[in-house]
């Protein structure tokens, strides 16, 4: 196909577009599901922070603090400081969605307490991923400008692959935390049958965002391999 001088259409951009679309769909699904069940009050009357405290205590965890963090769905567990941070929409809300998210983060704290291997591996990868993600494009761009130096490009691709591995390891960590959360909520009586099912929908929608992130990362890696991997140029 003819293109105007100086213009070249890179077909591999389709992979990036597919990844972006997948992430947008997953994010939209998560936001709509959370909004829906954030309007449904849990029978227990506990707020997200109160439910988290109860779950942690029942699990025998007394050295994890529960704090409020700004933002929308910025909830996370920090294993370094043993802090469970709940966002504005979770911390003080007594909704099904809020308590489900809080329980999910408690699931991570329980994983940490029990030495859950995928969580440990993911934690060990964090510094490597932080460095690799910043340097990968430096090596790739340097390789391109240095007459397509394949060694530098390959190093960049390998560094980028650590971010993909991190995304893949995140999947079992998140699925396991959600499974623990649902079991805890059911067994402790914080939620009853229908409420547990509603919470499962919220956590399943959240899990889709991690699946989408992993798929997008894989597609980006595939694009790099198709563009530069194994190109032995004269």
MINUDREN-432532 format. One record per residue (C-alpha): residue number from 1; residue in one letter; x, y negated, z. Coordinates in pm, 1 decimal. Each point is the difference from the previous one (the first is absolute). Layout:
BEGIN
+------+------+----------+----------+----------+
: resi : resn :        u :        v :        w :
+------+------+----------+----------+----------+
:  NUM :    A :        X :        Y :        Z :
...
+------+------+----------+----------+----------+
//
This chain:
BEGIN
+------+------+----------+----------+----------+
: resi : resn :        u :        v :        w :
+------+------+----------+----------+----------+
:    1 :    X :      0.0 :      0.0 :      0.0 :
:    2 :    X :    126.8 :   -349.6 :    -84.9 :
:    3 :    X :     56.9 :   -250.4 :    278.6 :
:    4 :    X :     92.0 :   -367.2 :    -40.5 :
:    5 :    X :    369.2 :    -73.4 :     28.7 :
:    6 :    X :    118.4 :      4.8 :    360.3 :
:    7 :    X :   -305.5 :    185.6 :    127.9 :
:    8 :    X :     -2.1 :    361.4 :    106.0 :
:    9 :    X :   -286.8 :    178.1 :    165.8 :
:   10 :    X :    122.4 :    238.4 :    268.8 :
:   11 :    X :   -247.1 :    288.9 :      3.0 :
:   12 :    X :    121.4 :    110.6 :    342.7 :
:   13 :    X :   -173.7 :   -305.4 :    148.8 :
:   14 :    X :   -314.3 :    211.1 :    -28.3 :
:   15 :    X :    130.3 :    203.8 :    294.4 :
:   16 :    X :     31.0 :   -316.2 :    209.9 :
:   17 :    X :   -350.6 :   -108.2 :    -98.9 :
:   18 :    X :   -141.9 :    341.8 :     90.6 :
:   19 :    X :    172.1 :    -16.1 :    339.0 :
:   20 :    X :   -134.2 :   -349.8 :     65.2 :
:   21 :    X :   -354.0 :    101.9 :    -93.5 :
:   22 :    X :     13.7 :    305.4 :    226.3 :
:   23 :    X :    116.7 :   -216.3 :    292.0 :
:   24 :    X :   -271.4 :   -260.2 :    -61.1 :
:   25 :    X :   -272.8 :    265.1 :     -9.6 :
:   26 :    X :    126.3 :    161.1 :    320.1 :
:   27 :    X :     28.9 :   -336.2 :    176.5 :
:   28 :    X :   -349.0 :    -98.9 :   -107.6 :
:   29 :    X :   -139.1 :    330.5 :    124.1 :
:   30 :    X :    176.3 :    -40.7 :    334.5 :
:   31 :    X :   -121.0 :   -357.7 :     51.1 :
:   32 :    X :   -360.0 :     74.9 :    -93.0 :
:   33 :    X :    -14.5 :    310.8 :    220.8 :
:   34 :    X :    152.9 :   -182.7 :    296.0 :
:   35 :    X :   -241.9 :   -292.6 :    -40.4 :
:   36 :    X :   -294.5 :    237.5 :    -13.8 :
:   37 :    X :     84.6 :    183.2 :    322.1 :
:   38 :    X :    129.8 :   -309.0 :    176.4 :
:   39 :    X :   -368.1 :    -91.4 :     24.3 :
:   40 :    X :    -87.9 :    328.9 :    171.8 :
:   41 :    X :     41.0 :    -13.4 :    377.1 :
:   42 :    X :    138.0 :    307.6 :    176.9 :
:   43 :    X :   -221.2 :    143.5 :    276.3 :
:   44 :    X :    290.6 :      4.0 :    249.2 :
:   45 :    X :     16.1 :   -379.5 :     10.1 :
:   46 :    X :    380.5 :      1.0 :      7.8 :
:   47 :    X :    201.9 :   -246.4 :   -200.9 :
:   48 :    X :    286.4 :    115.0 :   -218.4 :
:   49 :    X :    256.1 :    -92.0 :    265.4 :
:   50 :    X :   -196.2 :    169.8 :    279.5 :
:   51 :    X :    -43.0 :    315.8 :   -206.2 :
:   52 :    X :    373.2 :      0.8 :    -74.1 :
:   53 :    X :     86.6 :    -30.3 :    369.0 :
:   54 :    X :   -234.3 :    286.4 :     87.5 :
:   55 :    X :    133.6 :    226.3 :   -275.2 :
:   56 :    X :    361.8 :    -67.0 :     94.9 :
:   57 :    X :    -66.2 :     66.4 :    367.6 :
:   58 :    X :   -187.6 :    321.3 :    -73.4 :
:   59 :    X :    297.5 :    109.5 :   -210.6 :
:   60 :    X :    231.1 :    -64.7 :    294.8 :
:   61 :    X :    161.4 :   -300.4 :   -164.8 :
:   62 :    X :     50.8 :   -286.7 :    242.7 :
:   63 :    X :    304.1 :   -174.7 :   -146.8 :
:   64 :    X :   -167.2 :   -131.1 :   -315.9 :
:   65 :    X :   -138.5 :   -353.7 :     15.8 :
:   66 :    X :   -300.8 :   -116.0 :   -201.3 :
:   67 :    X :     29.9 :   -348.2 :   -148.1 :
:   68 :    X :   -195.1 :   -223.9 :   -231.7 :
:   69 :    X :    158.7 :    -98.0 :   -331.8 :
:   70 :    X :   -119.9 :   -259.0 :   -247.0 :
:   71 :    X :   -133.1 :     96.0 :   -338.0 :
:   72 :    X :   -259.3 :    220.3 :   -161.7 :
:   73 :    X :     63.5 :    375.0 :     32.3 :
:   74 :    X :    361.1 :    -59.3 :    103.1 :
:   75 :    X :    -34.3 :    274.4 :    260.3 :
:   76 :    X :    310.8 :    210.7 :     58.8 :
:   77 :    X :    199.8 :    191.6 :    258.1 :
:   78 :    X :    360.6 :   -105.3 :     59.5 :
:   79 :    X :    199.3 :    298.9 :    129.6 :
:   80 :    X :    306.4 :   -215.1 :     74.7 :
:   81 :    X :   -175.0 :   -212.2 :    261.9 :
:   82 :    X :   -275.9 :    252.3 :     73.1 :
:   83 :    X :   -262.3 :   -258.8 :    -82.5 :
:   84 :    X :   -337.6 :     57.8 :   -157.7 :
:   85 :    X :   -107.4 :   -316.9 :   -177.4 :
:   86 :    X :   -362.8 :    -50.1 :    -97.2 :
:   87 :    X :   -116.6 :   -268.7 :   -240.9 :
:   88 :    X :   -260.4 :   -266.8 :     71.4 :
:   89 :    X :   -277.8 :    206.0 :   -159.9 :
:   90 :    X :     86.4 :    304.7 :    210.3 :
:   91 :    X :    120.9 :   -114.1 :    340.3 :
:   92 :    X :   -320.1 :   -147.1 :    143.3 :
:   93 :    X :   -261.5 :    170.0 :   -216.3 :
:   94 :    X :   -220.0 :    286.4 :    120.5 :
:   95 :    X :    -84.7 :    119.3 :   -350.0 :
:   96 :    X :     42.2 :    347.2 :   -144.3 :
:   97 :    X :    263.9 :   -131.5 :   -239.5 :
:   98 :    X :    203.0 :   -178.5 :    268.5 :
:   99 :    X :      8.8 :    293.6 :    239.4 :
:  100 :    X :     84.8 :    237.9 :   -283.6 :
:  101 :    X :    297.2 :   -211.6 :   -106.8 :
:  102 :    X :    115.7 :    -36.2 :    361.7 :
:  103 :    X :    -22.1 :    377.0 :     47.2 :
:  104 :    X :    201.1 :     51.3 :   -318.3 :
:  105 :    X :    281.4 :   -216.4 :    135.2 :
:  106 :    X :    -15.8 :    194.9 :    325.0 :
:  107 :    X :     51.8 :    307.6 :   -215.2 :
:  108 :    X :    337.2 :   -144.3 :   -102.0 :
:  109 :    X :     91.4 :    -60.0 :    364.5 :
:  110 :    X :    -85.4 :    362.1 :     76.1 :
:  111 :    X :    208.8 :    113.3 :   -296.7 :
:  112 :    X :    290.5 :   -196.9 :    142.8 :
:  113 :    X :    -46.5 :    152.7 :    343.2 :
:  114 :    X :     -6.8 :    352.7 :   -139.8 :
:  115 :    X :    290.3 :    -52.7 :   -239.5 :
:  116 :    X :   -203.2 :     54.6 :   -315.1 :
:  117 :    X :    267.6 :     76.6 :   -260.1 :
:  118 :    X :   -134.8 :   -196.4 :   -301.7 :
:  119 :    X :    -28.9 :   -310.7 :    219.4 :
:  120 :    X :    357.6 :     46.2 :    118.2 :
:  121 :    X :    124.0 :     43.9 :   -356.8 :
:  122 :    X :   -191.4 :   -306.6 :   -117.3 :
:  123 :    X :    147.6 :   -205.2 :    281.5 :
:  124 :    X :    351.0 :    111.7 :    -94.1 :
:  125 :    X :    -61.9 :   -106.4 :   -360.3 :
:  126 :    X :   -108.7 :   -354.8 :     86.6 :
:  127 :    X :    348.5 :   -161.3 :     -0.5 :
:  128 :    X :     98.2 :    192.2 :   -314.1 :
:  129 :    X :   -318.8 :   -107.5 :   -178.1 :
:  130 :    X :     40.8 :   -363.9 :    108.0 :
:  131 :    X :    351.7 :    -10.3 :   -140.8 :
:  132 :    X :    -77.7 :    211.0 :   -305.0 :
:  133 :    X :   -305.5 :   -196.8 :   -106.8 :
:  134 :    X :    200.6 :   -323.1 :      8.7 :
:  135 :    X :    304.6 :    137.3 :   -179.5 :
:  136 :    X :   -162.1 :    228.7 :   -256.1 :
:  137 :    X :    -86.1 :   -279.4 :   -243.9 :
:  138 :    X :    338.3 :   -162.6 :     56.3 :
:  139 :    X :    170.6 :    313.7 :   -129.6 :
:  140 :    X :   -248.4 :     48.1 :   -283.7 :
:  141 :    X :     27.0 :   -359.6 :   -123.2 :
:  142 :    X :    377.9 :      4.5 :     40.2 :
:  143 :    X :     13.1 :    320.8 :   -203.1 :
:  144 :    X :   -209.9 :   -153.8 :   -276.0 :
:  145 :    X :    216.4 :   -310.2 :    -27.4 :
:  146 :    X :    320.8 :    203.0 :      9.0 :
:  147 :    X :    -70.7 :    161.7 :   -337.1 :
:  148 :    X :   -250.4 :    248.9 :    139.6 :
:  149 :    X :    235.8 :    145.6 :    258.6 :
:  150 :    X :   -178.6 :    328.3 :     67.4 :
:  151 :    X :    175.3 :     63.2 :    330.5 :
:  152 :    X :   -125.5 :   -324.4 :    153.8 :
:  153 :    X :   -349.0 :     55.0 :   -138.8 :
:  154 :    X :    -13.3 :    352.8 :    139.4 :
:  155 :    X :    107.4 :   -125.5 :    342.5 :
:  156 :    X :   -283.4 :   -253.2 :    -14.9 :
:  157 :    X :   -252.3 :    267.8 :    -93.7 :
:  158 :    X :    119.8 :    225.8 :    283.9 :
:  159 :    X :    -30.3 :   -286.3 :    249.9 :
:  160 :    X :   -352.1 :    -73.2 :   -125.7 :
:  161 :    X :    -90.2 :    368.6 :     38.6 :
:  162 :    X :     49.3 :    -27.4 :    376.9 :
:  163 :    X :   -296.5 :   -238.2 :     10.2 :
:  164 :    X :   -205.1 :    258.4 :   -188.0 :
:  165 :    X :    105.7 :    274.8 :    241.5 :
:  166 :    X :   -100.8 :   -228.5 :    288.4 :
:  167 :    X :   -345.4 :    -44.8 :   -153.8 :
:  168 :    X :    -42.7 :    375.8 :    -42.8 :
:  169 :    X :    105.5 :     76.8 :    358.0 :
:  170 :    X :   -246.2 :   -263.5 :    118.4 :
:  171 :    X :   -291.1 :    206.2 :   -132.9 :
:  172 :    X :     16.0 :    291.7 :    247.8 :
:  173 :    X :     73.8 :   -248.3 :    280.8 :
:  174 :    X :   -317.7 :   -196.2 :    -73.2 :
:  175 :    X :   -219.2 :    302.9 :    -65.5 :
:  176 :    X :    116.1 :    162.3 :    323.6 :
:  177 :    X :    -64.3 :   -316.5 :    200.7 :
:  178 :    X :   -353.0 :    -22.2 :   -138.2 :
:  179 :    X :    -61.5 :    366.7 :     77.8 :
:  180 :    X :    117.3 :    -50.3 :    357.1 :
:  181 :    X :   -218.2 :   -310.3 :     33.8 :
:  182 :    X :   -317.8 :    173.9 :   -114.4 :
:  183 :    X :     64.1 :    295.8 :    229.2 :
:  184 :    X :     65.3 :   -225.0 :    299.1 :
:  185 :    X :   -306.8 :   -216.1 :    -59.4 :
:  186 :    X :   -219.4 :    309.7 :    -24.6 :
:  187 :    X :    147.8 :    194.3 :    291.5 :
:  188 :    X :      7.3 :   -292.0 :    243.4 :
:  189 :    X :   -356.9 :   -106.7 :    -65.8 :
:  190 :    X :    101.7 :   -348.4 :   -109.5 :
:  191 :    X :   -199.7 :     76.4 :   -313.3 :
:  192 :    X :   -275.6 :    245.2 :    -85.3 :
:  193 :    X :    -63.4 :    204.9 :   -314.6 :
:  194 :    X :   -130.4 :   -263.1 :   -242.6 :
:  195 :    X :    244.8 :   -259.5 :    130.2 :
:  196 :    X :    292.4 :    235.8 :    -58.3 :
:  197 :    X :   -120.0 :     54.9 :   -357.0 :
:  198 :    X :    -19.6 :   -374.7 :    -54.4 :
:  199 :    X :    349.7 :    -44.4 :    140.7 :
:  200 :    X :    125.2 :    274.8 :   -231.7 :
:  201 :    X :   -122.3 :   -209.5 :   -294.4 :
:  202 :    X :    193.5 :   -303.5 :    125.9 :
:  203 :    X :    321.5 :    195.9 :     54.7 :
:  204 :    X :    -37.0 :    185.3 :   -331.1 :
:  205 :    X :    -30.3 :   -332.7 :   -180.4 :
:  206 :    X :    311.1 :   -121.4 :    181.6 :
:  207 :    X :    184.5 :    316.8 :   -100.6 :
:  208 :    X :    -78.6 :    -73.9 :   -365.0 :
:  209 :    X :    209.5 :   -316.2 :     21.9 :
:  210 :    X :    304.1 :    207.9 :     97.6 :
:  211 :    X :    -67.3 :    247.5 :   -279.2 :
:  212 :    X :    -30.4 :   -290.4 :   -243.0 :
:  213 :    X :    324.4 :   -150.4 :    128.9 :
:  214 :    X :    182.6 :    328.8 :    -48.1 :
:  215 :    X :   -145.3 :     42.8 :   -349.1 :
:  216 :    X :    101.5 :   -354.0 :    -94.4 :
:  217 :    X :    353.9 :     56.0 :    128.2 :
:  218 :    X :     27.2 :    324.4 :   -197.2 :
:  219 :    X :   -119.0 :   -172.3 :   -316.8 :
:  220 :    X :    256.9 :   -277.2 :     49.5 :
:  221 :    X :    275.1 :    258.5 :     44.3 :
:  222 :    X :   -118.5 :    184.2 :   -310.0 :
:  223 :    X :     17.7 :   -324.3 :   -195.4 :
:  224 :    X :    359.5 :    -58.8 :    109.7 :
:  225 :    X :     96.3 :    353.0 :    -98.2 :
:  226 :    X :   -167.7 :    -34.0 :   -339.9 :
:  227 :    X :    167.5 :   -333.6 :    -65.2 :
:  228 :    X :    347.7 :     64.1 :    132.7 :
:  229 :    X :     46.1 :    351.3 :    132.8 :
:  230 :    X :    259.5 :    197.3 :   -193.6 :
:  231 :    X :     48.9 :   -265.3 :   -266.8 :
:  232 :    X :    353.9 :     66.9 :   -114.9 :
:  233 :    X :     47.6 :   -288.5 :   -235.3 :
:  234 :    X :    297.5 :    -69.4 :   -215.8 :
+------+------+----------+----------+----------+
//
